[in-house]
Amino acid sequence: MRACRRCHILTDKTTCPYCGEPTSEHWQGYLVVVKPEESIIAEKMKIKMPGKYALKVR
């Protein structure tokens, strides 16, 4: 798995399918967001859509 450097979404691709930024293999933490409109963590991370996210990306 790789994580986008900008939006932190997890993907298998070398570029993010949502924002087009390069992805990194160096990430930590795993977050699954089901209802971003009801999640305080999603609000703090500025996540707008459901999915799997990394907490920290290098």
Buried (B, 14 or more C-beta within 10 A) or exposed (E): EBBBBBBBBBBEEEEBEBEEEEBBEEBEEEBEBEEBEEBEEBEEBEBEEBBBBBEEBE
